Amino acid sequence: MLARDEAPGGALAEYKTGLKFFPNRFNSLYGAAQAAEMAGQASQATEYYAVLVKTCEGSSSERPELAKAKQAVVALK
């Protein structure tokens, strides 16, 4: 909701807090990456995308969010 309301910094802070209590949750990792992107923190966004890709390693998921995360990680290399 914070990201939608044009407060990506606040959204990122909330995602970070959530990930402390519930690490490696798909939606939280993806949301944190998106919020970091919107806040202009590209390197942090890529870090969250990388964790998401690693967490889903070996999965046959075709979720568009995972595809975007993989693209972000490949673009970094």
N, CA, C, O and CB atoms as a CASP TS submission, in Angstrom:
PFRMAT TS
TARGET T0000
AUTHOR 0000-0000-0000
METHOD Language model
MODEL 1
PARENT N/A
ATOM      1  N   MET     1       0.826  -1.177   0.000  1.00  0.00           N
ATOM      2  CA  MET     1       0.000   0.000   0.000  1.00  0.00           C
ATOM      3  C   MET     1       0.880   1.253   0.000  1.00  0.00           C
ATOM      4  O   MET     1       0.581   2.231  -0.686  1.00  0.00           O
ATOM      5  CB  MET     1      -0.945  -0.009   1.207  1.00  0.00           C
ATOM      6  N   LEU     2       1.960   1.212   0.773  1.00  0.00           N
ATOM      7  CA  LEU     2       2.842   2.381   0.808  1.00  0.00           C
ATOM      8  C   LEU     2       3.481   2.622  -0.554  1.00  0.00           C
ATOM      9  O   LEU     2       3.632   3.768  -0.977  1.00  0.00           O
ATOM     10  CB  LEU     2       3.930   2.201   1.877  1.00  0.00           C
ATOM     11  N   ALA     3       3.854   1.553  -1.236  1.00  0.00           N
ATOM     12  CA  ALA     3       4.466   1.701  -2.557  1.00  0.00           C
ATOM     13  C   ALA     3       3.460   2.298  -3.535  1.00  0.00           C
ATOM     14  O   ALA     3       3.817   3.138  -4.361  1.00  0.00           O
ATOM     15  CB  ALA     3       4.981   0.340  -3.078  1.00  0.00           C
ATOM     16  N   ARG     4       2.223   1.872  -3.442  1.00  0.00           N
ATOM     17  CA  ARG     4       1.171   2.411  -4.302  1.00  0.00           C
ATOM     18  C   ARG     4       0.924   3.883  -4.015  1.00  0.00           C
ATOM     19  O   ARG     4       0.590   4.653  -4.916  1.00  0.00           O
ATOM     20  CB  ARG     4      -0.122   1.621  -4.122  1.00  0.00           C
ATOM     21  N   ASP     5       1.087   4.267  -2.767  1.00  0.00           N
ATOM     22  CA  ASP     5       0.849   5.654  -2.355  1.00  0.00           C
ATOM     23  C   ASP     5       2.082   6.524  -2.543  1.00  0.00           C
ATOM     24  O   ASP     5       2.202   7.583  -1.927  1.00  0.00           O
ATOM     25  CB  ASP     5       0.408   5.700  -0.901  1.00  0.00           C
ATOM     26  N   GLU     6       2.981   6.084  -3.378  1.00  0.00           N
ATOM     27  CA  GLU     6       4.191   6.834  -3.711  1.00  0.00           C
ATOM     28  C   GLU     6       5.075   7.097  -2.506  1.00  0.00           C
ATOM     29  O   GLU     6       5.641   8.181  -2.367  1.00  0.00           O
ATOM     30  CB  GLU     6       3.822   8.138  -4.351  1.00  0.00           C
ATOM     31  N   ALA     7       5.191   6.104  -1.638  1.00  0.00           N
ATOM     32  CA  ALA     7       6.097   6.166  -0.491  1.00  0.00           C
ATOM     33  C   ALA     7       6.957   4.903  -0.490  1.00  0.00           C
ATOM     34  O   ALA     7       6.890   4.114   0.453  1.00  0.00           O
ATOM     35  CB  ALA     7       5.303   6.312   0.857  1.00  0.00           C
ATOM     36  N   PRO     8       7.772   4.700  -1.547  1.00  0.00           N
ATOM     37  CA  PRO     8       8.525   3.450  -1.650  1.00  0.00           C
ATOM     38  C   PRO     8       9.546   3.268  -0.531  1.00  0.00           C
ATOM     39  O   PRO     8       9.848   2.134  -0.161  1.00  0.00           O
ATOM     40  CB  PRO     8       9.227   3.390  -2.978  1.00  0.00           C
ATOM     41  N   GLY     9      10.078   4.348   0.010  1.00  0.00           N
ATOM     42  CA  GLY     9      11.018   4.226   1.125  1.00  0.00           C
ATOM     43  C   GLY     9      10.353   3.599   2.337  1.00  0.00           C
ATOM     44  O   GLY     9      10.934   2.742   3.003  1.00  0.00           O
ATOM     45  N   GLY    10       9.141   4.028   2.617  1.00  0.00           N
ATOM     46  CA  GLY    10       8.391   3.449   3.735  1.00  0.00           C
ATOM     47  C   GLY    10       8.020   2.007   3.475  1.00  0.00           C
ATOM     48  O   GLY    10       8.054   1.175   4.381  1.00  0.00           O
ATOM     49  N   ALA    11       7.668   1.713   2.241  1.00  0.00           N
ATOM     50  CA  ALA    11       7.333   0.334   1.880  1.00  0.00           C
ATOM     51  C   ALA    11       8.554  -0.557   2.046  1.00  0.00           C
ATOM     52  O   ALA    11       8.457  -1.663   2.578  1.00  0.00           O
ATOM     53  CB  ALA    11       6.805   0.256   0.429  1.00  0.00           C
ATOM     54  N   LEU    12       9.706  -0.070   1.587  1.00  0.00           N
ATOM     55  CA  LEU    12      10.938  -0.852   1.711  1.00  0.00           C
ATOM     56  C   LEU    12      11.254  -1.136   3.172  1.00  0.00           C
ATOM     57  O   LEU    12      11.636  -2.254   3.518  1.00  0.00           O
ATOM     58  CB  LEU    12      12.112  -0.118   1.051  1.00  0.00           C
ATOM     59  N   ALA    13      11.099  -0.146   4.022  1.00  0.00           N
ATOM     60  CA  ALA    13      11.348  -0.337   5.457  1.00  0.00           C
ATOM     61  C   ALA    13      10.422  -1.404   6.033  1.00  0.00           C
ATOM     62  O   ALA    13      10.848  -2.227   6.843  1.00  0.00           O
ATOM     63  CB  ALA    13      11.163   0.989   6.219  1.00  0.00           C
ATOM     64  N   GLU    14       9.166  -1.391   5.621  1.00  0.00           N
ATOM     65  CA  GLU    14       8.209  -2.388   6.111  1.00  0.00           C
ATOM     66  C   GLU    14       8.552  -3.788   5.605  1.00  0.00           C
ATOM     67  O   GLU    14       8.445  -4.764   6.348  1.00  0.00           O
ATOM     68  CB  GLU    14       6.787  -2.014   5.684  1.00  0.00           C
ATOM     69  N   TYR    15       8.963  -3.882   4.347  1.00  0.00           N
ATOM     70  CA  TYR    15       9.365  -5.194   3.812  1.00  0.00           C
ATOM     71  C   TYR    15      10.583  -5.721   4.556  1.00  0.00           C
ATOM     72  O   TYR    15      10.653  -6.913   4.856  1.00  0.00           O
ATOM     73  CB  TYR    15       9.667  -5.099   2.297  1.00  0.00           C
ATOM     74  N   LYS    16      11.545  -4.851   4.859  1.00  0.00           N
ATOM     75  CA  LYS    16      12.733  -5.272   5.600  1.00  0.00           C
ATOM     76  C   LYS    16      12.352  -5.821   6.964  1.00  0.00           C
ATOM     77  O   LYS    16      12.876  -6.846   7.400  1.00  0.00           O
ATOM     78  CB  LYS    16      13.711  -4.105   5.758  1.00  0.00           C
ATOM     79  N   THR    17      11.443  -5.140   7.629  1.00  0.00           N
ATOM     80  CA  THR    17      10.985  -5.600   8.940  1.00  0.00           C
ATOM     81  C   THR    17      10.314  -6.961   8.817  1.00  0.00           C
ATOM     82  O   THR    17      10.581  -7.867   9.607  1.00  0.00           O
ATOM     83  CB  THR    17      10.014  -4.579   9.567  1.00  0.00           C
ATOM     84  N   GLY    18       9.449  -7.100   7.831  1.00  0.00           N
ATOM     85  CA  GLY    18       8.771  -8.380   7.630  1.00  0.00           C
ATOM     86  C   GLY    18       9.738  -9.507   7.328  1.00  0.00           C
ATOM     87  O   GLY    18       9.550 -10.630   7.795  1.00  0.00           O
ATOM     88  N   LEU    19      10.767  -9.218   6.554  1.00  0.00           N
ATOM     89  CA  LEU    19      11.740 -10.251   6.200  1.00  0.00           C
ATOM     90  C   LEU    19      12.600 -10.676   7.385  1.00  0.00           C
ATOM     91  O   LEU    19      13.147 -11.779   7.387  1.00  0.00           O
ATOM     92  CB  LEU    19      12.629  -9.758   5.081  1.00  0.00           C
ATOM     93  N   LYS    20      12.725  -9.814   8.393  1.00  0.00           N
ATOM     94  CA  LYS    20      13.452 -10.210   9.604  1.00  0.00           C
ATOM     95  C   LYS    20      12.694 -11.323  10.335  1.00  0.00           C
ATOM     96  O   LYS    20      13.297 -12.263  10.853  1.00  0.00           O
ATOM     97  CB  LYS    20      13.659  -8.989  10.543  1.00  0.00           C
ATOM     98  N   PHE    21      11.383 -11.201  10.366  1.00  0.00           N
ATOM     99  CA  PHE    21      10.563 -12.175  11.091  1.00  0.00           C
ATOM    100  C   PHE    21      10.200 -13.378  10.221  1.00  0.00           C
ATOM    101  O   PHE    21      10.045 -14.487  10.734  1.00  0.00           O
ATOM    102  CB  PHE    21       9.293 -11.509  11.604  1.00  0.00           C
ATOM    103  N   PHE    22      10.064 -13.171   8.932  1.00  0.00           N
ATOM    104  CA  PHE    22       9.678 -14.230   7.997  1.00  0.00           C
ATOM    105  C   PHE    22      10.614 -14.192   6.793  1.00  0.00           C
ATOM    106  O   PHE    22      10.226 -13.732   5.719  1.00  0.00           O
ATOM    107  CB  PHE    22       8.188 -14.071   7.549  1.00  0.00           C
ATOM    108  N   PRO    23      11.848 -14.675   6.967  1.00  0.00           N
ATOM    109  CA  PRO    23      12.834 -14.554   5.890  1.00  0.00           C
ATOM    110  C   PRO    23      12.469 -15.377   4.654  1.00  0.00           C
ATOM    111  O   PRO    23      11.800 -16.407   4.735  1.00  0.00           O
ATOM    112  CB  PRO    23      14.193 -14.980   6.394  1.00  0.00           C
ATOM    113  N   ASN    24      12.930 -14.885   3.522  1.00  0.00           N
ATOM    114  CA  ASN    24      12.821 -15.587   2.241  1.00  0.00           C
ATOM    115  C   ASN    24      11.402 -15.839   1.751  1.00  0.00           C
ATOM    116  O   ASN    24      11.175 -16.780   0.991  1.00  0.00           O
ATOM    117  CB  ASN    24      13.513 -16.876   2.344  1.00  0.00           C
ATOM    118  N   ARG    25      10.462 -15.033   2.164  1.00  0.00           N
ATOM    119  CA  ARG    25       9.100 -15.173   1.643  1.00  0.00           C
ATOM    120  C   ARG    25       9.045 -14.532   0.271  1.00  0.00           C
ATOM    121  O   ARG    25       9.509 -13.408   0.079  1.00  0.00           O
ATOM    122  CB  ARG    25       8.048 -14.527   2.602  1.00  0.00           C
ATOM    123  N   PHE    26       8.473 -15.255  -0.684  1.00  0.00           N
ATOM    124  CA  PHE    26       8.467 -14.835  -2.082  1.00  0.00           C
ATOM    125  C   PHE    26       7.923 -13.421  -2.250  1.00  0.00           C
ATOM    126  O   PHE    26       8.601 -12.552  -2.798  1.00  0.00           O
ATOM    127  CB  PHE    26       7.646 -15.802  -2.913  1.00  0.00           C
ATOM    128  N   ASN    27       6.713 -13.196  -1.782  1.00  0.00           N
ATOM    129  CA  ASN    27       6.080 -11.888  -1.989  1.00  0.00           C
ATOM    130  C   ASN    27       6.828 -10.757  -1.286  1.00  0.00           C
ATOM    131  O   ASN    27       6.879  -9.636  -1.791  1.00  0.00           O
ATOM    132  CB  ASN    27       4.644 -11.925  -1.501  1.00  0.00           C
ATOM    133  N   SER    28       7.399 -11.047  -0.137  1.00  0.00           N
ATOM    134  CA  SER    28       8.146 -10.018   0.587  1.00  0.00           C
ATOM    135  C   SER    28       9.445  -9.672  -0.124  1.00  0.00           C
ATOM    136  O   SER    28       9.808  -8.499  -0.221  1.00  0.00           O
ATOM    137  CB  SER    28       8.441 -10.478   2.010  1.00  0.00           C
ATOM    138  N   LEU    29      10.143 -10.681  -0.621  1.00  0.00           N
ATOM    139  CA  LEU    29      11.378 -10.421  -1.360  1.00  0.00           C
ATOM    140  C   LEU    29      11.090  -9.634  -2.632  1.00  0.00           C
ATOM    141  O   LEU    29      11.791  -8.673  -2.952  1.00  0.00           O
ATOM    142  CB  LEU    29      12.089 -11.739  -1.702  1.00  0.00           C
ATOM    143  N   TYR    30      10.057 -10.048  -3.349  1.00  0.00           N
ATOM    144  CA  TYR    30       9.714  -9.350  -4.581  1.00  0.00           C
ATOM    145  C   TYR    30       9.245  -7.923  -4.278  1.00  0.00           C
ATOM    146  O   TYR    30       9.622  -6.982  -4.976  1.00  0.00           O
ATOM    147  CB  TYR    30       8.624 -10.122  -5.350  1.00  0.00           C
ATOM    148  N   GLY    31       8.438  -7.770  -3.253  1.00  0.00           N
ATOM    149  CA  GLY    31       7.953  -6.441  -2.871  1.00  0.00           C
ATOM    150  C   GLY    31       9.090  -5.530  -2.438  1.00  0.00           C
ATOM    151  O   GLY    31       9.103  -4.346  -2.775  1.00  0.00           O
ATOM    152  N   ALA    32      10.045  -6.076  -1.692  1.00  0.00           N
ATOM    153  CA  ALA    32      11.198  -5.283  -1.269  1.00  0.00           C
ATOM    154  C   ALA    32      12.015  -4.841  -2.482  1.00  0.00           C
ATOM    155  O   ALA    32      12.476  -3.701  -2.544  1.00  0.00           O
ATOM    156  CB  ALA    32      12.081  -6.087  -0.293  1.00  0.00           C
ATOM    157  N   ALA    33      12.190  -5.742  -3.437  1.00  0.00           N
ATOM    158  CA  ALA    33      12.934  -5.395  -4.652  1.00  0.00           C
ATOM    159  C   ALA    33      12.212  -4.292  -5.427  1.00  0.00           C
ATOM    160  O   ALA    33      12.842  -3.343  -5.893  1.00  0.00           O
ATOM    161  CB  ALA    33      13.124  -6.641  -5.547  1.00  0.00           C
ATOM    162  N   GLN    34      10.914  -4.417  -5.562  1.00  0.00           N
ATOM    163  CA  GLN    34      10.133  -3.412  -6.275  1.00  0.00           C
ATOM    164  C   GLN    34      10.196  -2.060  -5.564  1.00  0.00           C
ATOM    165  O   GLN    34      10.379  -1.026  -6.206  1.00  0.00           O
ATOM    166  CB  GLN    34       8.677  -3.869  -6.411  1.00  0.00           C
ATOM    167  N   ALA    35      10.046  -2.070  -4.244  1.00  0.00           N
ATOM    168  CA  ALA    35      10.093  -0.829  -3.474  1.00  0.00           C
ATOM    169  C   ALA    35      11.472  -0.191  -3.587  1.00  0.00           C
ATOM    170  O   ALA    35      11.583   1.028  -3.711  1.00  0.00           O
ATOM    171  CB  ALA    35       9.741  -1.090  -1.995  1.00  0.00           C
ATOM    172  N   ALA    36      12.531  -1.014  -3.545  1.00  0.00           N
ATOM    173  CA  ALA    36      13.890  -0.486  -3.679  1.00  0.00           C
ATOM    174  C   ALA    36      14.079   0.154  -5.053  1.00  0.00           C
ATOM    175  O   ALA    36      14.692   1.216  -5.164  1.00  0.00           O
ATOM    176  CB  ALA    36      14.932  -1.606  -3.462  1.00  0.00           C
ATOM    177  N   GLU    37      13.558  -0.483  -6.090  1.00  0.00           N
ATOM    178  CA  GLU    37      13.630   0.100  -7.439  1.00  0.00           C
ATOM    179  C   GLU    37      12.935   1.455  -7.482  1.00  0.00           C
ATOM    180  O   GLU    37      13.484   2.430  -7.996  1.00  0.00           O
ATOM    181  CB  GLU    37      12.995  -0.848  -8.474  1.00  0.00           C
ATOM    182  N   MET    38      11.733   1.506  -6.940  1.00  0.00           N
ATOM    183  CA  MET    38      10.961   2.749  -6.965  1.00  0.00           C
ATOM    184  C   MET    38      11.618   3.839  -6.125  1.00  0.00           C
ATOM    185  O   MET    38      11.427   5.027  -6.384  1.00  0.00           O
ATOM    186  CB  MET    38       9.543   2.498  -6.467  1.00  0.00           C
ATOM    187  N   ALA    39      12.392   3.433  -5.119  1.00  0.00           N
ATOM    188  CA  ALA    39      13.082   4.396  -4.263  1.00  0.00           C
ATOM    189  C   ALA    39      14.437   4.803  -4.847  1.00  0.00           C
ATOM    190  O   ALA    39      15.170   5.585  -4.242  1.00  0.00           O
ATOM    191  CB  ALA    39      13.272   3.811  -2.864  1.00  0.00           C
ATOM    192  N   GLY    40      14.761   4.268  -6.024  1.00  0.00           N
ATOM    193  CA  GLY    40      16.018   4.625  -6.673  1.00  0.00           C
ATOM    194  C   GLY    40      17.230   3.900  -6.123  1.00  0.00           C
ATOM    195  O   GLY    40      18.358   4.366  -6.284  1.00  0.00           O
ATOM    196  N   GLN    41      17.009   2.760  -5.473  1.00  0.00           N
ATOM    197  CA  GLN    41      18.090   1.978  -4.883  1.00  0.00           C
ATOM    198  C   GLN    41      18.288   0.694  -5.688  1.00  0.00           C
ATOM    199  O   GLN    41      17.957  -0.399  -5.229  1.00  0.00           O
ATOM    200  CB  GLN    41      17.789   1.653  -3.393  1.00  0.00           C
ATOM    201  N   ALA    42      18.831   0.846  -6.890  1.00  0.00           N
ATOM    202  CA  ALA    42      18.949  -0.270  -7.829  1.00  0.00           C
ATOM    203  C   ALA    42      19.794  -1.421  -7.294  1.00  0.00           C
ATOM    204  O   ALA    42      19.442  -2.585  -7.488  1.00  0.00           O
ATOM    205  CB  ALA    42      19.536   0.218  -9.123  1.00  0.00           C
ATOM    206  N   SER    43      20.892  -1.118  -6.632  1.00  0.00           N
ATOM    207  CA  SER    43      21.748  -2.209  -6.144  1.00  0.00           C
ATOM    208  C   SER    43      21.042  -3.025  -5.065  1.00  0.00           C
ATOM    209  O   SER    43      21.190  -4.246  -5.013  1.00  0.00           O
ATOM    210  CB  SER    43      23.069  -1.648  -5.595  1.00  0.00           C
ATOM    211  N   GLN    44      20.286  -2.366  -4.218  1.00  0.00           N
ATOM    212  CA  GLN    44      19.541  -3.086  -3.181  1.00  0.00           C
ATOM    213  C   GLN    44      18.424  -3.910  -3.818  1.00  0.00           C
ATOM    214  O   GLN    44      18.145  -5.026  -3.378  1.00  0.00           O
ATOM    215  CB  GLN    44      18.957  -2.098  -2.138  1.00  0.00           C
ATOM    216  N   ALA    45      17.796  -3.370  -4.838  1.00  0.00           N
ATOM    217  CA  ALA    45      16.752  -4.110  -5.548  1.00  0.00           C
ATOM    218  C   ALA    45      17.336  -5.390  -6.138  1.00  0.00           C
ATOM    219  O   ALA    45      16.739  -6.462  -6.034  1.00  0.00           O
ATOM    220  CB  ALA    45      16.119  -3.238  -6.664  1.00  0.00           C
ATOM    221  N   THR    46      18.500  -5.268  -6.752  1.00  0.00           N
ATOM    222  CA  THR    46      19.137  -6.438  -7.355  1.00  0.00           C
ATOM    223  C   THR    46      19.485  -7.476  -6.296  1.00  0.00           C
ATOM    224  O   THR    46      19.386  -8.676  -6.552  1.00  0.00           O
ATOM    225  CB  THR    46      20.398  -6.026  -8.123  1.00  0.00           C
ATOM    226  N   GLU    47      19.891  -7.031  -5.114  1.00  0.00           N
ATOM    227  CA  GLU    47      20.189  -7.965  -4.023  1.00  0.00           C
ATOM    228  C   GLU    47      18.942  -8.758  -3.643  1.00  0.00           C
ATOM    229  O   GLU    47      19.012  -9.972  -3.452  1.00  0.00           O
ATOM    230  CB  GLU    47      20.736  -7.207  -2.792  1.00  0.00           C
ATOM    231  N   TYR    48      17.811  -8.082  -3.533  1.00  0.00           N
ATOM    232  CA  TYR    48      16.576  -8.792  -3.197  1.00  0.00           C
ATOM    233  C   TYR    48      16.167  -9.742  -4.322  1.00  0.00           C
ATOM    234  O   TYR    48      15.716 -10.858  -4.063  1.00  0.00           O
ATOM    235  CB  TYR    48      15.445  -7.792  -2.912  1.00  0.00           C
ATOM    236  N   TYR    49      16.323  -9.302  -5.554  1.00  0.00           N
ATOM    237  CA  TYR    49      16.023 -10.191  -6.681  1.00  0.00           C
ATOM    238  C   TYR    49      16.915 -11.433  -6.640  1.00  0.00           C
ATOM    239  O   TYR    49      16.447 -12.542  -6.900  1.00  0.00           O
ATOM    240  CB  TYR    49      16.206  -9.445  -8.023  1.00  0.00           C
ATOM    241  N   ALA    50      18.197 -11.252  -6.316  1.00  0.00           N
ATOM    242  CA  ALA    50      19.127 -12.375  -6.264  1.00  0.00           C
ATOM    243  C   ALA    50      18.725 -13.374  -5.182  1.00  0.00           C
ATOM    244  O   ALA    50      18.789 -14.585  -5.396  1.00  0.00           O
ATOM    245  CB  ALA    50      20.550 -11.874  -6.014  1.00  0.00           C
ATOM    246  N   VAL    51      18.315 -12.871  -4.034  1.00  0.00           N
ATOM    247  CA  VAL    51      17.863 -13.765  -2.959  1.00  0.00           C
ATOM    248  C   VAL    51      16.608 -14.512  -3.406  1.00  0.00           C
ATOM    249  O   VAL    51      16.464 -15.703  -3.132  1.00  0.00           O
ATOM    250  CB  VAL    51      17.585 -12.966  -1.648  1.00  0.00           C
ATOM    251  N   LEU    52      15.707 -13.821  -4.088  1.00  0.00           N
ATOM    252  CA  LEU    52      14.491 -14.461  -4.578  1.00  0.00           C
ATOM    253  C   LEU    52      14.825 -15.582  -5.553  1.00  0.00           C
ATOM    254  O   LEU    52      14.262 -16.673  -5.460  1.00  0.00           O
ATOM    255  CB  LEU    52      13.577 -13.433  -5.248  1.00  0.00           C
ATOM    256  N   VAL    53      15.735 -15.321  -6.486  1.00  0.00           N
ATOM    257  CA  VAL    53      16.130 -16.340  -7.459  1.00  0.00           C
ATOM    258  C   VAL    53      16.759 -17.526  -6.746  1.00  0.00           C
ATOM    259  O   VAL    53      16.442 -18.674  -7.058  1.00  0.00           O
ATOM    260  CB  VAL    53      17.110 -15.757  -8.497  1.00  0.00           C
ATOM    261  N   LYS    54      17.646 -17.263  -5.791  1.00  0.00           N
ATOM    262  CA  LYS    54      18.300 -18.344  -5.044  1.00  0.00           C
ATOM    263  C   LYS    54      17.280 -19.152  -4.248  1.00  0.00           C
ATOM    264  O   LYS    54      17.369 -20.378  -4.185  1.00  0.00           O
ATOM    265  CB  LYS    54      19.371 -17.774  -4.099  1.00  0.00           C
ATOM    266  N   THR    55      16.323 -18.473  -3.648  1.00  0.00           N
ATOM    267  CA  THR    55      15.299 -19.154  -2.857  1.00  0.00           C
ATOM    268  C   THR    55      14.463 -20.095  -3.727  1.00  0.00           C
ATOM    269  O   THR    55      14.032 -21.155  -3.272  1.00  0.00           O
ATOM    270  CB  THR    55      14.390 -18.128  -2.168  1.00  0.00           C
ATOM    271  N   CYS    56      14.241 -19.700  -4.972  1.00  0.00           N
ATOM    272  CA  CYS    56      13.397 -20.488  -5.872  1.00  0.00           C
ATOM    273  C   CYS    56      14.200 -21.441  -6.758  1.00  0.00           C
ATOM    274  O   CYS    56      13.650 -22.076  -7.657  1.00  0.00           O
ATOM    275  CB  CYS    56      12.576 -19.563  -6.743  1.00  0.00           C
ATOM    276  N   GLU    57      15.489 -21.532  -6.498  1.00  0.00           N
ATOM    277  CA  GLU    57      16.360 -22.390  -7.290  1.00  0.00           C
ATOM    278  C   GLU    57      15.825 -23.822  -7.325  1.00  0.00           C
ATOM    279  O   GLU    57      15.458 -24.383  -6.292  1.00  0.00           O
ATOM    280  CB  GLU    57      17.787 -22.368  -6.727  1.00  0.00           C
ATOM    281  N   GLY    58      15.785 -24.397  -8.509  1.00  0.00           N
ATOM    282  CA  GLY    58      15.298 -25.761  -8.667  1.00  0.00           C
ATOM    283  C   GLY    58      13.797 -25.858  -8.860  1.00  0.00           C
ATOM    284  O   GLY    58      13.268 -26.944  -9.096  1.00  0.00           O
ATOM    285  N   SER    59      13.116 -24.747  -8.763  1.00  0.00           N
ATOM    286  CA  SER    59      11.666 -24.749  -8.936  1.00  0.00           C
ATOM    287  C   SER    59      11.322 -24.637 -10.417  1.00  0.00           C
ATOM    288  O   SER    59      12.120 -24.143 -11.214  1.00  0.00           O
ATOM    289  CB  SER    59      11.016 -23.594  -8.139  1.00  0.00           C
ATOM    290  N   SER    60      10.157 -25.089 -10.768  1.00  0.00           N
ATOM    291  CA  SER    60       9.707 -24.975 -12.160  1.00  0.00           C
ATOM    292  C   SER    60       8.654 -23.873 -12.298  1.00  0.00           C
ATOM    293  O   SER    60       7.849 -23.879 -13.230  1.00  0.00           O
ATOM    294  CB  SER    60       9.137 -26.325 -12.656  1.00  0.00           C
ATOM    295  N   SER    61       8.675 -22.941 -11.365  1.00  0.00           N
ATOM    296  CA  SER    61       7.705 -21.852 -11.362  1.00  0.00           C
ATOM    297  C   SER    61       7.834 -21.001 -12.610  1.00  0.00           C
ATOM    298  O   SER    61       8.938 -20.732 -13.083  1.00  0.00           O
ATOM    299  CB  SER    61       7.878 -20.990 -10.123  1.00  0.00           C
ATOM    300  N   GLU    62       6.707 -20.585 -13.131  1.00  0.00           N
ATOM    301  CA  GLU    62       6.678 -19.690 -14.283  1.00  0.00           C
ATOM    302  C   GLU    62       6.088 -18.333 -13.915  1.00  0.00           C
ATOM    303  O   GLU    62       5.589 -17.607 -14.775  1.00  0.00           O
ATOM    304  CB  GLU    62       5.878 -20.319 -15.421  1.00  0.00           C
ATOM    305  N   ARG    63       6.152 -18.003 -12.639  1.00  0.00           N
ATOM    306  CA  ARG    63       5.600 -16.723 -12.192  1.00  0.00           C
ATOM    307  C   ARG    63       6.347 -15.579 -12.862  1.00  0.00           C
ATOM    308  O   ARG    63       7.574 -15.604 -12.947  1.00  0.00           O
ATOM    309  CB  ARG    63       5.681 -16.594 -10.651  1.00  0.00           C
ATOM    310  N   PRO    64       5.622 -14.585 -13.333  1.00  0.00           N
ATOM    311  CA  PRO    64       6.278 -13.447 -13.992  1.00  0.00           C
ATOM    312  C   PRO    64       7.221 -12.691 -13.051  1.00  0.00           C
ATOM    313  O   PRO    64       8.219 -12.124 -13.497  1.00  0.00           O
ATOM    314  CB  PRO    64       5.228 -12.489 -14.538  1.00  0.00           C
ATOM    315  N   GLU    65       6.910 -12.682 -11.769  1.00  0.00           N
ATOM    316  CA  GLU    65       7.770 -12.011 -10.801  1.00  0.00           C
ATOM    317  C   GLU    65       9.150 -12.671 -10.764  1.00  0.00           C
ATOM    318  O   GLU    65      10.174 -11.990 -10.696  1.00  0.00           O
ATOM    319  CB  GLU    65       7.126 -12.033  -9.401  1.00  0.00           C
ATOM    320  N   LEU    66       9.163 -14.006 -10.809  1.00  0.00           N
ATOM    321  CA  LEU    66      10.422 -14.739 -10.786  1.00  0.00           C
ATOM    322  C   LEU    66      11.199 -14.508 -12.081  1.00  0.00           C
ATOM    323  O   LEU    66      12.423 -14.381 -12.065  1.00  0.00           O
ATOM    324  CB  LEU    66      10.167 -16.240 -10.574  1.00  0.00           C
ATOM    325  N   ALA    67      10.488 -14.455 -13.183  1.00  0.00           N
ATOM    326  CA  ALA    67      11.143 -14.175 -14.465  1.00  0.00           C
ATOM    327  C   ALA    67      11.799 -12.798 -14.437  1.00  0.00           C
ATOM    328  O   ALA    67      12.917 -12.633 -14.925  1.00  0.00           O
ATOM    329  CB  ALA    67      10.127 -14.261 -15.627  1.00  0.00           C
ATOM    330  N   LYS    68      11.118 -11.822 -13.876  1.00  0.00           N
ATOM    331  CA  LYS    68      11.686 -10.468 -13.777  1.00  0.00           C
ATOM    332  C   LYS    68      12.913 -10.472 -12.877  1.00  0.00           C
ATOM    333  O   LYS    68      13.916  -9.827 -13.183  1.00  0.00           O
ATOM    334  CB  LYS    68      10.634  -9.470 -13.239  1.00  0.00           C
ATOM    335  N   ALA    69      12.833 -11.198 -11.768  1.00  0.00           N
ATOM    336  CA  ALA    69      13.974 -11.281 -10.854  1.00  0.00           C
ATOM    337  C   ALA    69      15.170 -11.907 -11.551  1.00  0.00           C
ATOM    338  O   ALA    69      16.296 -11.435 -11.397  1.00  0.00           O
ATOM    339  CB  ALA    69      13.608 -12.090  -9.598  1.00  0.00           C
ATOM    340  N   LYS    70      14.936 -12.960 -12.312  1.00  0.00           N
ATOM    341  CA  LYS    70      16.038 -13.614 -13.037  1.00  0.00           C
ATOM    342  C   LYS    70      16.653 -12.657 -14.052  1.00  0.00           C
ATOM    343  O   LYS    70      17.874 -12.620 -14.204  1.00  0.00           O
ATOM    344  CB  LYS    70      15.541 -14.895 -13.749  1.00  0.00           C
ATOM    345  N   GLN    71      15.833 -11.893 -14.739  1.00  0.00           N
ATOM    346  CA  GLN    71      16.348 -10.916 -15.697  1.00  0.00           C
ATOM    347  C   GLN    71      17.203  -9.862 -15.012  1.00  0.00           C
ATOM    348  O   GLN    71      18.241  -9.461 -15.539  1.00  0.00           O
ATOM    349  CB  GLN    71      15.199 -10.248 -16.442  1.00  0.00           C
ATOM    350  N   ALA    72      16.773  -9.414 -13.844  1.00  0.00           N
ATOM    351  CA  ALA    72      17.515  -8.395 -13.102  1.00  0.00           C
ATOM    352  C   ALA    72      18.883  -8.931 -12.673  1.00  0.00           C
ATOM    353  O   ALA    72      19.884  -8.216 -12.726  1.00  0.00           O
ATOM    354  CB  ALA    72      16.712  -7.934 -11.869  1.00  0.00           C
ATOM    355  N   VAL    73      18.912 -10.183 -12.253  1.00  0.00           N
ATOM    356  CA  VAL    73      20.163 -10.788 -11.796  1.00  0.00           C
ATOM    357  C   VAL    73      21.105 -11.024 -12.975  1.00  0.00           C
ATOM    358  O   VAL    73      22.305 -10.775 -12.864  1.00  0.00           O
ATOM    359  CB  VAL    73      19.885 -12.115 -11.059  1.00  0.00           C
ATOM    360  N   VAL    74      20.577 -11.499 -14.095  1.00  0.00           N
ATOM    361  CA  VAL    74      21.397 -11.728 -15.284  1.00  0.00           C
ATOM    362  C   VAL    74      21.959 -10.402 -15.810  1.00  0.00           C
ATOM    363  O   VAL    74      23.106 -10.348 -16.253  1.00  0.00           O
ATOM    364  CB  VAL    74      20.570 -12.437 -16.383  1.00  0.00           C
ATOM    365  N   ALA    75      21.167  -9.351 -15.762  1.00  0.00           N
ATOM    366  CA  ALA    75      21.608  -8.044 -16.238  1.00  0.00           C
ATOM    367  C   ALA    75      22.777  -7.525 -15.416  1.00  0.00           C
ATOM    368  O   ALA    75      23.592  -6.748 -15.915  1.00  0.00           O
ATOM    369  CB  ALA    75      20.457  -7.046 -16.196  1.00  0.00           C
ATOM    370  N   LEU    76      22.865  -7.943 -14.172  1.00  0.00           N
ATOM    371  CA  LEU    76      23.932  -7.501 -13.295  1.00  0.00           C
ATOM    372  C   LEU    76      25.265  -8.145 -13.664  1.00  0.00           C
ATOM    373  O   LEU    76      26.322  -7.538 -13.494  1.00  0.00           O
ATOM    374  CB  LEU    76      23.584  -7.811 -11.854  1.00  0.00           C
ATOM    375  N   LYS    77      25.211  -9.360 -14.163  1.00  0.00           N
ATOM    376  CA  LYS    77      26.452 -10.115 -14.471  1.00  0.00           C
ATOM    377  C   LYS    77      27.110  -9.657 -15.723  1.00  0.00           C
ATOM    378  O   LYS    77      28.150 -10.192 -16.105  1.00  0.00           O
ATOM    379  CB  LYS    77      26.167 -11.580 -14.590  1.00  0.00           C
TER
END
